[in-house]
Amino acid sequence: MTQRFPPLPELTRMTPAPLDWQDGAPHSRDFDDVYFSRQDGRAETEHVFLQANNLPERFARWREARPFVIGETGFGTGLNMLCAWACFDAHALAGARLHLVSTEKFPLSRADLSRALTAWPSLAAYAEVMVEQWPEPVAGVHRLMLSDRVTLDLHFGDTTESLQLLDGRVDAWFLDGFAPAKNPQMWQPELFQAMAERSRPGATFATFTCAGIVKRGLKAAGFTWRKVSGFGRKREMLAGEIATPPSDKRRQSTPWFMPPAPSNAHHVAVVGAGIAGASVAQALARRGIEVTLIDRQGPGAGGSGNRQGALYVKLAAESNAQSRVYLSGLMHSRRWLARLDPQQSLWRECGVVQLALTEKEANRQARFSASHDLPPNVVEAVDADQATQRIGYSVEARLGLDYPQAGWVRPQAVCERLASLPGITFRQATLERLEAQPGSWRLHFANGDSLQADQVVLATAAASRQFDQTRRLPLQSVRGQVSQLPLTPAQHQALAPMNRVVCAGGYVSPPLDGVLTFGASFVPNEADCSLREAEHAGNIEELRRTLPALVANLEATGVALDPTRLQGRAAVRAASPDKSPYAGPVPDAEAWLEDYAALQKDATRVPEIPGRHHGGLWISAAHGSRGLASAPLCAELIASRLCDEPMPLWAPLVDHLHPGRRLISDLIRRRE
């Protein structure tokens, strides 16, 4: 029987950890156990996890291009992770990188986390960075950029399930959590097996306990353990390693999604300088890779060229992979923007309200609210009165969904900021052809010039399929036109404040720099970018339906909504058939059609052939109108795979974004 990934846990808010405080230290009510000793908690962490894993010496010797990866089975207050970060800063070379992966089923609130970590003034600077980025308690992976060379992935969910879904491998394990006697549900054989399968050869572990269930579980999974001196009153603890981890067979049922073998890349060419390409360039440059960012016009000149765009998502009524990706992307983009621009000069976390203007949409939102239990800071159902209060204008819809952490962004300005970052060189050129060479690529431009790069990332929306290597990727062009209404200072002042971006059939944002932006039209299979009065008129009608009180206020100030007098901008976005982005390695389509031809006759006949790809060629495309919520996370996904790091999403969601997924589904449907 072929093995596959376990089902994704329910998309829901995590149960907060109920705490008591004893002498300033947190104590778990559920497990009747302490998180750490206030007197010597840091010393215990350093003895049990840092020294027993020999981390100071290993950090000092680390010369790999990829990061050193630590996995942890219970985040708690984050003390272990902060100590590892401080140890890395003290011992590692300047070019080294650290990747921390930790699981937590009962995450602390931000306030409790901050209070707990005040016990360690020497870690205050580290704790402040982590607490500032602390995510909402939603099941899934949350990536925190602690510094330019230290990343923390928080897996909120059951520890064993999270490790079974982890796409990545670990160099050293912190086997932590409440004691086996207090929390026997965690210390089960499945946990140790998941650790083993996610280990690199020679990976080490350390744990505070010598319980028999732990020794037996580790040995059965392939770890060698030994007793070493414990800390304080604990006479002994365990440490050890795994020489040859068991093979990871989770992709037996989907071998086409087997990732390509890692290869070092010193110089990467990123083609396309919109949000998709510019965020990939930043993600790679942050990892010390030289990036040439190429665009035929300039940063943010295409679909990302609007002055103001909405950072929003539309989640399915019943949770699916696409909704999980987009929700993770929305939360990731919010943290990403806060780190890129903490002053919020390029974006505004003003919130987005999605109004239900039709009975169909009202029913959909009602089903969404009934099937999801998410924190109100992420999404909250609102009635007409609540929506009116939050927007600042009365609404006619009886239902809505409010996303407090969403908002608006200056996409073109963000692209320009990203293109100017250290490690990124912008080049204006039109790419005509990609030539694969041994271990590299040559890019041929329209003016006759060429460029050599180790690897290439395509991020040119629908134009990404113009090359021989990508022509089988289904990408649909979608024209969209936004309308812009300049306001005089007096008109702007006379308007009632608008506090939220409002979405329904279209969207309208709070005025920015004296201009009200609304739209956008949606015209599939069109690539013309000239302005059209008819689409301005359509945007006006949609604005009247969405927020009639705003239109009345505008007209009361003497503003005429005349399509012949509006300004605006039209651009072309790209969409995939299933409306999810493409993010990952470009498949060798001809090879896939040959290798997996048996699927046309019987979808259960899965050949044991790993997917063949165009080595060193990647794509980030098909972001549609929600690229601000998807592109930065997809950039992290590509950079993580390219650099042999743990992935920022659970493995089935990584597979959901794979650019080859449509080839397989079409084979199964016998369309090829």
Secondary structure as UniProt FT lines:
FT   STRAND          12..13
FT   STRAND          19..22
FT   TURN            23..24
FT   STRAND          25..28
FT   TURN            29..32
FT   STRAND          33..34
FT   TURN            38..40
FT   HELIX           41..45
FT   HELIX           46..51
FT   TURN            52..54
FT   HELIX           55..61
FT   STRAND          68..72
FT   TURN            76..77
FT   HELIX           79..91
FT   TURN            94..95
FT   STRAND          98..104
FT   HELIX           110..117
FT   TURN            118..119
FT   HELIX           121..123
FT   HELIX           124..132
FT   STRAND          140..147
FT   TURN            148..149
FT   STRAND          150..156
FT   HELIX           159..165
FT   STRAND          170..175
FT   TURN            180..182
FT   TURN            184..186
FT   HELIX           189..197
FT   STRAND          199..207
FT   HELIX           212..221
FT   STRAND          224..229
FT   TURN            232..233
FT   STRAND          236..242
FT   TURN            250..253
FT   HELIX           255..257
FT   STRAND          267..271
FT   HELIX           275..286
FT   TURN            287..288
FT   STRAND          290..295
FT   TURN            299..300
FT   TURN            303..304
FT   STRAND          309..311
FT   HELIX           321..340
FT   TURN            342..343
FT   STRAND          347..348
FT   STRAND          352..356
FT   HELIX           359..371
FT   TURN            376..378
FT   STRAND          380..383
FT   HELIX           384..391
FT   STRAND          399..403
FT   TURN            404..405
FT   STRAND          407..409
FT   HELIX           411..419
FT   TURN            422..423
FT   STRAND          424..428
FT   STRAND          431..437
FT   TURN            438..439
FT   STRAND          440..445
FT   TURN            446..447
FT   STRAND          450..453
FT   STRAND          455..458
FT   HELIX           461..466
FT   TURN            468..472
FT   STRAND          476..486
FT   HELIX           489..494
FT   STRAND          501..503
FT   STRAND          507..508
FT   TURN            513..514
FT   STRAND          515..519
FT   STRAND          523..524
FT   HELIX           533..546
FT   HELIX           548..556
FT   TURN            557..558
FT   TURN            563..565
FT   STRAND          567..575
FT   TURN            577..578
FT   STRAND          582..587
FT   HELIX           589..595
FT   HELIX           597..600
FT   TURN            603..604
FT   STRAND          613..621
FT   HELIX           624..626
FT   HELIX           627..642
FT   TURN            643..644
FT   HELIX           651..656
FT   TURN            659..660
FT   HELIX           661..668
FT   TURN            669..670
//
